Amino acid sequence: MNNELQSALSPQHQSIDYEGEHSRHSIRDVNGKRTLIHNAPFIFTCDEYDKVQVLQNHSIIIDGDTITAVLPASTVNLDNFDIVYDAGKRGGTVLMPGFINTHAHSHMYLMRSAMMLDEGESIDETIAAMAVWQQYETEEALIFAAIGDITEQQKSGITVTLSHGPSFDAIETGTVMTGHTTINAVSAVSNSRPSNTPEMVERLFSNHAHYVSIPAVSLHYLYKTPTEALKKISNLVERHDALVTFHMAESVYVAEETVKKHGIRETALLEKYGLLNEHSLASHVLHLTTEEIHTLAKSHVGIAHLPTSNIIHKSGTFKFWDFEEAGAFPRISLGTDSVVSKNRLDLLTEAYQTRISHLYERTVKFSSLFKMLTSNGARVLRMSDRGRIAPGFKADINFWKLKDRGCIPYDQNEPMTLLGNIITHGGRTVRDLMINGRFIIKNRRHQLVDESKLLGLLQTSHMEMRKRVAGK
Ligand SMILES: [Zn+2]
């Protein structure tokens, strides 16, 4: 399947070389290659104390997939690099760490337009409608969906994604095809797929070296998870030092169902089964008491904040300032959710949505939003070598055109105004994108997937899905 797909979607265009780039490298392999990103007018990144810094006229040296130095451009000797990217040319380029999406459902991409976002359904109704579609999914459709979903994310600067869903294989193929970094959180309990069990996830963990994506566990809803499975999963994630993710307190209904099925609320349930710790990543997390918020904060549970999804489905409001006061901010990250819950798979718009959603109380500062996009995301995914542009970190980098709407005009004496512009303007695509030291997007063109062919495939596949659902 992979080879067939790769030839069906391979780009026909010649790889575009930058001025000054010595193209002796293969896109698929950066081992042993030295790359210089030279003379960037602006680099935004958190420092080792998690403070946002702006480096001006700096260069980045990358060996293979890892950043080995970040230093003033004037001190760099330009010899002995396999690739030189001049970030000072073409009006200049703004660099940031690749954004980290801690909650996506990449297998759902073909549902775009099938369930309209804002026609008034509640989250509980949308979930019922989704279940009908899911009966007609094929493995092939899930793979196409994953490729469509991940490439859309990459265009908006996302380099790491946690995808939560039923098919490990579809997300694995989507990851291979797109050059992405994916945490492949597969359902350990599923009504529609009886083969999804904690034992199946255990096998994936044991064979992790054979996969490109990183196995993790997902539970759609805690109230639907039998206690036996909860026990097995907490044991499993502990032994494999892995991650488990679940939707939590997304609606009043879900909170009530948990009490009906388990006799206690979700926070108490997590505590009871040893899941209240840094291995857990909870998404939404809306209907909680102040005491529960403090318990989650103290336990270092990761949070995926999904403001657009919460508003569109009328699920409720995330108590941002209560979490912040409880000390949970370093573990609040951002997610796109799926195309059923958000218009575009972009985190900059989600950062801006965060800002305007919580304005009535206080303003979430641009520097805080930047952390949620980068270092907080890496923290909750337990990836200590991602989310910053610094020596020892993986070379995951966004390249934004500086001479562009949404950047200009800004105060040259106060570069944080530029970050504010980029976040509030939102909805933009990267000029280039580097993941693990290789250019996945160059000059706005994906290097591994021909977007035109992909869109054709997605449209055909979507219409076939509609026919199956309509029983034709
Ligand atoms: Zn979700």
Residues whose N, C-alpha, C, O or C-beta is under 5 A from the ligand:
A	BS01	ZN	D337
